Amino acid sequence: MKKIIQATFLFALLLVSSSSFAQSKFDKWVELKTFHGVMSQTFHPSEEGDLKPIKTRIAEFCDKAKALNTAKIPDEFNKPSVKEATEAIEKEANALKALIEKGGSDAEITAALAHLHDTFHLIVERCNKNDEDHKKEGH
């Protein structure tokens, strides 16, 4: 019985330690992860023509964009190109909010949200790109 308990404890310890290795490196940047959650929940329905999520959550979307832009960027991602993209996210989110508030067409809202989604992916790409690759590109 004692060996079963020890084996169970060791297995649990192994599971906990391996799950910490499996964590996404974006777990280090809470604001990026949080923004991604709202982006995902509003963008993906828009791909199916459902704009209700973005129209009803645009204030929250803008709040998360601002939080992303004003948060301290983790050192391993802190590059001018990443900061430029977080600034663009906040600016584009506010423009989308203004578009929604003025009664922009569904096509305009969908296009603006798709562009925001692309900008989010720029951040992800720039965070994944190593500094040497970035320098080689002449940036």
Summary of the structure (lengths in Angstrom):
residues: 139
radius of gyration: 19.8
end to end distance: 62.3
largest distance: 69.7
contacts: 367
relative contact order: 0.12
helix: 83%
strand: 0%
